């Protein structure tokens, strides 16, 4: 190897080698830019630097995408060893320094679970283990924010991932029970022991619209349509504050996840009660009850270690389980 070639290789930055691996594995520069959260021009500059350093085209443009040269195929295993070692180096740093007062992890949560997750993450022993976590409302921009690294992870009831190859999704839990919510003096509580799903249609119904789940039509409305049941009215609100006020002032009723039971019962003037299981089964057989997911960046892009991830996931699973 000539001194000039060695000099050019030493001048390569780490990011260029990461770009090489991603292009080799995906074959599409624009996809690599999106997955790494950088501009297409930055990926192009890195590829040009690689070509100059190795004095080889590395990739040919074909109809199916960028195809590696024979030289690139020889380079690939060695570059994988290098980039894998970077991941191990990152894990060492995370294990050494996390949690750290300067690291604030960012979590986006669908509105229906914001209060209970905030309450759990506020506990002193959890904060000691995890450090600071700032919560945001899951909205239309959250997937892109996750992809760019502006968020670290999300708790959602959506499955619409799949153009984002650098994000991963794991189901936390299926919904196993629901509760009915209304103000304390609401007539629905009379003879609640005999509650049936049809009782909900006798009063105004309110729900929090959640992106990817019920932002177009709520499952309860879909249930009413499919079973040809007439309902009084069904209203969507944007957040917990509007939901709470609607229940108090509009004589409305709602359905909530079983994990929300305790925090909902702590709201002044509001009562929540577990839906009889046979009535939940009727609903669950007919409508799309929430399947709850944990979404995060791929392992190489995370700002937290595996121990932190496992602790977070276990907390969410415990919190949202049938209590």
N, C-alpha and C positions, 0 to 999 in steps of 0.2 A: 504494500500500500504506500503510495507516494506521500511525502510530507504535505503537499498541497491538498490532497484528498482528505487526509486526517485533519488538517486545519479546518476545512469546510465542514466536516462532520461535527467537530467540536463546537462550531459556531451555531449549529442547529439548536433551536429551543425545544423544550419538552413538548410544548403544544403541537409543534409540527409532527412529532412522532405519534402523538395521540390522533391527530388528523389522518395520518397515513393508515393507522389501524382501522379507524372508523370507515374511511373510504374503501379500504380493502374488503371490509366485512359487509358494507351496504351497497357500494357501487354507485352512490349518488351524492354529489358534493352538496347540493341544496339540503338534502336530508341530514347530512352530517352537520351543516351549519345550524339547522333547526334543533337537532338533538343536543348539540354542545352549547346552544344559546348564544351564538355569535353570528356575525354577518357573513354572507356568502363570499364577500370580497376578502375577508380575513382567512377563510378556508382556502381560497384561491391563492393568496400570497404564501400561505404555508406550503401548499403543494408546489408552487414554483420554487420555493427555497429548497425543498426536498429534491426536486429534479436537478437543480443547480449543484447541490452538494454531492449527489450520487452520479451526476452526469448521465442520467437515464430518464426516459419519459415516465417510467413507473406505471402509468395507467394510459390505456388507449380508450378513446371515446367510441362506444358502440351504441346501437339502438337500444340495447337493454341497460345501458349505463356505462360506468367506467370499469374497464377490465384490466387486471394487473398484467404487467409484463413478466417474463420469466425471472428477471432480476428481482422484481417486486415480490414474487412468490418466494424467492430465496430469503429476502429480507424479513418477510412477515413473521416467521417463528421467533427470530431474535428480537424484533420490536415488541412482540407480545410479551416476551420475558421481561423486557425493560418496563413496559407499561404496567404489567402485573406487579413488578417490584415497587412501583410508585404507589399502587393501591395498598400494599403491605406497609409501606412507609407512612402513608396517611393514617392507617389503622393504629400504628404505634403512636403517632402524634395525638390522635383522638383519645386513645386510652390514657395517655399521659396528662392531657390538658382538659379533658371534658369530664364533668361539667365545669365551666369557667365563667366567671362573672361577665366577661366580655362577649360571650356567645349567647345570642338570643335566637332560639329556634322559632320559626314562624309556621303556625298551624291554621289552616282554613277549615271551618266546620260548617256544615249545613245548619241553617237557623234553628231547626227543631232540637238540636243537641247542644247548642251553645251554652245554655245555663248549666246543664249537668256536667259537661266536660270542664267548664271553667271552675266549677265548684270543686271537682276532683283534683284538678291541677293546682289549685290554690293550697292544698294541704301541705303542711310544712315538711313532712317526710318525703313527699313526692318532689317538692321543690329542691330539697337537699340533694336528691338523686339526679334530677333532670336539669337543674338550673332554671333559667328563665325561658318561658314559652309565651309568645304573644299570639293571641287568637284573632282571626279575621273571619268574616262571613264568607262562606263559599258562594261564589257568584259566577257570572258568565265568563269572567276573565281568569278564574282561578287555575284552570288547566294550563293556560299559557303562562301564568305567573309561576306555577310549579316547574314548568318546562324550562323557563329562563333562570330559575334559581331564586326568584323573588319570594317564593314560599318553599318550605322544606317538606311539608306533607299535608294531607287533607283527610278528613273523615266525611264521607259522602254516601249518598244513596243512588249514585249514578254508575253506569258501566261504560259510558261512552268515551273510551280512552283511545281508540286504537290506532290513531295516526301518530301517536307519540311513543316512539320506540325506546326513548330513554326514561320513560316512566313505568313503574310497576304498580300492580293493583292486587290486593289480597282481601278476600272477604273476611270481615271480622265476625259476623254472625247473621243468621236469618232471624227475622222477627218471630218470636214464639208467643207473644201475648201483647195485647193492647189495653189501653184504659180509656174510659169515657171522662170528659171534662166539661164542667158547666159551673155556673156560680152556685154558691152554697144553698140558696133558696129556690133553685130551679125545680120546676115540677117533675123533671125527669127522674129525680131522686125518690119520688114517691113509688113505693113498691118496686124498688130497684132489684129486689130478689127475683122478680119475674121479667127482668129486662130481656128484650129481643131487639135485633138489629132494626126492625121496622120502626121502633120508637124514635130513632134518630130523625126520621123523615118528617116528624110532626113539628119540628122546631127549625129555626134558621141554623144552618151548619156553617162553620168557619174553619179554615185551614191555612197554614203557612205555606205559601208557594215555594217549592224547593227546586232549583235548577236540575233538570234531568230526571225528575221524579214526578212531580205533580204541577209543574209550571204551565202545562197546557190544559190538563183536566185532572181533577183529583180522583184517586181510585174509588172513593165513596160515590162520587157522581157517576162514574162509569158503572159501578155496581147497581145503582138505582136505574140507570138506563137499560142495562142488560136484563135486569129482573122486572122491568116495567113497573117500578115503584115511583109514585109521585112524591116529590120532596117539596118542602116549603120554600127554601132558597138555599143557595150554596155560594159562599163568598170567599175570595182569596185575599190574604193580607201578606205584607212583606216581611214582618218580623214579630218577635215575641211581644213587644210592647203593644202593637196594634192588635194582635191576637188576644192578649189579656183584656184590653179595653173592650173589644168586640164582645167577648164573653160576658163582661159585666154589664154593658149598656144595651146590648141588642138581644138579650135573652137567648143567646145562641148556645149551641153544643158543639163539641169537637171530639176528635179521636187523637190520642197521643201514644207514643211508644211506651212500653211498660217501664223502661228505664227512667222516664220523666215523672213517674208517679210521685216520688217523694218531693222533688223540687216544686212540682205543680201544686201539691197540697200545701206548700209553705207560702204560696201567694195569697195575700189577704182577699177574702171574699170568694175564693175559688176552691172547688172540690174536685178531686180526681178519684176514680174507683176502677179497679180492674174489671175489664169486660168478662162476663162469664165465658169459660173456655169453649163451650159448645157454640156460642155466638161468634167468638173469634174464628173458630174453625169454619163456620159458614162464610164469613167474610174472606178468610184466607183462601178458601177454595174458589172464590169468585173474583177476587181482585188482587192487584199487585201490592202486597204489603212490603214494606222496605226491606231490602237486602243491603246491609251496611258494609262499606268498603274502606280500606286504608290505602291511600294512594301516596306514593313517594317517588323521588328520583331514583335512578338506578344506583347501585351500590357505589360505583366509582365516583359519583357526583355528590354523595351525601356529606353533610357537615357533622354527623354524629356517628357513634360507633354501634356495633351490633348489640351490645348490652343495653344501650339506651333505646334502641329500636324495640327490643324484646320487652322492655319494661313498659314502654308506651303502648304497645299492642296489647299486652296483658291487662293494662289499666282500662283500655277501651272495651276489651272483651268483657271484663268483669262488670264494668259500668252499664253496658248495654244488654247484658244477659237477663234472662227471665228471673226477676228477683222475688 
